[in-house]
């Protein structure tokens, strides 16, 4: 299990002696994910960059983000080696595809809104085996599925009591076909089983 505090990342072994390993990261770490090659990626909002570490805390890479990426939230790495990052802010809430050096290749969303081409506080990200990207669009109370090139989108239907309520975090376990959705104001974790990919809606 991996946790972040204001300037430190922790690795917690959940069996045995429960030993804890920690290492320093940049100021104000927010999004934290594990890449397909089992490295830990951290979004450092306070320094506007990404850092990639081994699970033992060895720094592998630092990527400085472009100034037009407003308030970075979450990052995932695609099988191509490119990154997808979400960022919030009233001016340009977007999801961006970055090359391996951090340059913006493509983006989705531009101005704040609720139609299919706009986003309102995009945060959590997940990717399926086909490279489709799931986005938690918090203030629109929805999940959007983007294709790997970030050129088209559709909404994933999730039937839960009262509908989604500020979905903000996502984790997709490909091996089990299980999607975890964390809600902010809903105070719930929603689990969807038997989800092979994001191309079909869950009803």
C-alpha positions, 0 to 999 in steps of 0.5 A: 500500500502506498501513502503520501503526506505533504513531502514524503511517500511511504511504502507499507508492507501489509504482511509480516512485520509491517515494516515502513519505508519512506522517502522524500518527494517534492512539495505538495504531492497529490496524485499517486499511481503505480505504472505497468512496470510497477514504478510509483508515479507522483504528481507534485503540485507544489513544484508543477512536475511528475516524479517516478520512483521504484518501490524502494524510493529510487528516483527514476525520472522527473518531468516538468509540466508545461505552464498551461497545465493548471492544477495537476491532479492525477497521472497514468502511464500508457503502454506507449510510455506516454502519460495522461494527466488530469488538471483542474482550474476554472480556466482550462480544466482538461485531460492531457496526453503527454509525451515521455518528456512531458510536452502536451501532444493532445488534450480533451476539454477546454472551458468548464462546462457539462456537455460532452466536449467539456469538463468540470474538475477532472480528477481520477484516471484509469486505463483499460487493456485497449488504452481507453481512458476513464476520467472522473469528472467530479463536478459533473457527477459522471465518468467519461471514457476517452479513446487513447488519442483523446479525440472522442468520448462517451459517458459510462453509465453507472447505476447506483442509488442516487447516482454518482456524487462527486466521483473523484478517484478511480482504480481499475484492477485489470486482472480481476475486471474490477473498478473502484470509484471513490466519491468525495461528497457521496462518502462511498466506494463503489465497486463494479465487478466483471468489467472487461474494459471501458467500451461498454456501460455498466447498467 
